[in-house]
Amino acid sequence: MISVKVQSNFAKKADVILKKYQVNASRHVNRVLNNFRRDITMNMRNTPKTGNTYERGGKTHTASSAGNPPAIDTGRLVSSITMRPATAFGKTPTAKVSTNVEYSQYLELVYNRPFMSKESKAYKQAKAFSRKMAKDIKVS
């Protein structure tokens, strides 16, 4: 009896290609993440201080107006913004920017001072940057 076995190496090559894609996609997501965090900070620093002025603890603070990122007062909020970068493990590279400051939700939702929600300038900048950089996600 004569037999010939025909076998494909496609699965091995597909795994290599998938891994390269995941590494490139993770790198892209992390570039967007870093830019998003930087833009949040810069937008808070450069926001127009056209809101109410008040005194607290012997210092005067002028707030931002509605629709603009919050103006930095003590620096607590801006320094609390943390990142969890994406890794090349898993099917979908996911990164996270967050803050645990309790008044952040009030600023975003109640006082209309968007700084990291979908309505914020930083989010829109990150989305535009992501689209621009998407061409870098390739396997060669």
C-alpha distance (Angstrom), angle and dihedral (degrees) to the residues before:
residue distance angle dihedral
M1 . . .
I2 3.76 . .
S3 3.79 121.9 .
V4 3.75 134.3 175.1
K5 3.78 122.8 -160.4
V6 3.79 116.8 -149.1
Q7 3.77 113.7 -163.3
S8 3.77 133.4 176.2
N9 3.78 125.2 -137.1
F10 3.79 89.1 -161.0
A11 3.82 94.1 109.4
K12 3.81 91.8 55.8
K13 3.78 92.3 47.3
A14 3.80 91.7 45.1
D15 3.81 89.9 54.7
V16 3.81 90.6 51.9
I17 3.81 91.5 48.0
L18 3.81 91.8 47.4
K19 3.81 91.2 50.8
K20 3.82 91.7 50.0
Y21 3.80 89.8 48.8
Q22 3.81 91.7 50.0
V23 3.81 91.3 49.7
N24 3.82 91.7 49.9
A25 3.80 92.5 44.4
S26 3.82 91.3 49.4
R27 3.78 90.9 49.8
H28 3.82 89.7 50.7
V29 3.80 92.8 48.3
N30 3.81 90.4 50.1
R31 3.80 92.3 50.5
V32 3.79 88.6 52.6
L33 3.82 89.4 46.0
N34 3.81 93.0 52.8
N35 3.78 92.4 46.5
F36 3.81 91.3 47.3
R37 3.80 92.4 53.3
R38 3.80 91.6 45.6
D39 3.81 91.4 49.5
I40 3.81 91.8 49.2
T41 3.80 89.5 54.3
M42 3.81 95.3 43.0
N43 3.80 93.0 47.0
M44 3.80 90.5 51.9
R45 3.81 90.9 49.0
N46 3.80 93.7 46.9
T47 3.79 100.1 38.4
P48 3.81 115.1 129.3
K49 3.79 108.4 -100.0
T50 3.77 95.6 -142.4
G51 3.81 99.7 128.8
N52 3.79 132.1 89.9
T53 3.79 120.5 -39.6
Y54 3.78 117.7 -142.1
E55 3.76 140.3 164.3
R56 3.77 123.7 -122.3
G57 3.77 127.7 167.8
G58 3.79 93.3 -6.8
K59 3.80 92.8 -54.5
T60 3.77 129.6 103.7
H61 3.80 119.9 -134.1
T62 3.78 127.9 -172.2
A63 3.79 112.0 -156.4
S64 3.77 127.5 -146.9
S65 3.78 120.0 -103.5
A66 3.78 125.6 -110.2
G67 3.79 114.8 -70.7
N68 3.81 93.4 30.0
P69 3.82 129.3 94.3
P70 3.81 113.6 -92.4
A71 3.79 116.3 -87.0
I72 3.79 113.5 -117.0
D73 3.80 112.2 -104.7
T74 3.82 111.0 159.9
G75 3.81 97.1 -0.1
R76 3.81 92.0 -122.5
L77 3.81 95.5 119.1
V78 3.79 97.4 44.2
S79 3.82 92.6 47.2
S80 3.82 91.6 48.8
I81 3.80 94.5 63.0
T82 3.79 107.0 111.9
M83 3.78 135.5 -178.3
R84 3.78 134.1 -143.2
P85 3.81 106.5 -163.1
A86 3.78 125.0 -141.4
T87 3.78 120.5 -108.5
A88 3.78 130.0 -152.2
F89 3.81 90.7 -115.0
G90 3.77 119.5 102.9
K91 3.77 130.9 22.2
T92 3.79 100.3 -78.7
P93 3.82 119.8 42.7
T94 3.79 105.8 -138.4
A95 3.79 128.7 -178.0
K96 3.79 130.0 -178.3
V97 3.79 137.5 -148.1
S98 3.78 114.8 -167.2
T99 3.77 147.6 153.9
N100 3.78 129.1 -151.1
V101 3.81 96.0 -159.3
E102 3.78 106.4 126.9
Y103 3.81 96.9 -139.5
S104 3.82 94.4 53.1
Q105 3.81 92.3 90.4
Y106 3.81 91.0 50.7
L107 3.79 90.6 52.5
E108 3.81 91.8 49.6
L109 3.79 101.2 38.7
V110 3.80 109.2 22.2
Y111 3.80 104.5 29.5
N112 3.83 95.3 34.0
R113 3.82 95.6 -126.5
P114 3.83 99.3 140.6
F115 3.77 112.4 -166.4
M116 3.82 105.5 150.7
S117 3.81 108.4 4.7
K118 3.80 124.4 100.2
E119 3.81 88.2 -90.4
S120 3.82 93.3 56.9
K121 3.78 125.9 104.3
A122 3.83 89.4 -127.8
Y123 3.81 91.9 56.3
K124 3.79 91.6 49.9
Q125 3.81 90.2 47.8
A126 3.82 90.7 50.2
K127 3.79 91.6 49.6
A128 3.82 91.6 51.1
F129 3.83 91.3 46.3
S130 3.80 90.2 49.5
R131 3.78 92.5 53.4
K132 3.79 91.1 47.8
M133 3.81 92.7 49.9
A134 3.83 96.3 42.2
K135 3.80 90.9 92.8
D136 3.81 87.9 69.2
I137 3.80 91.5 67.5
K138 3.77 100.4 93.2
V139 3.75 139.3 124.1
S140 3.75 118.0 -128.4
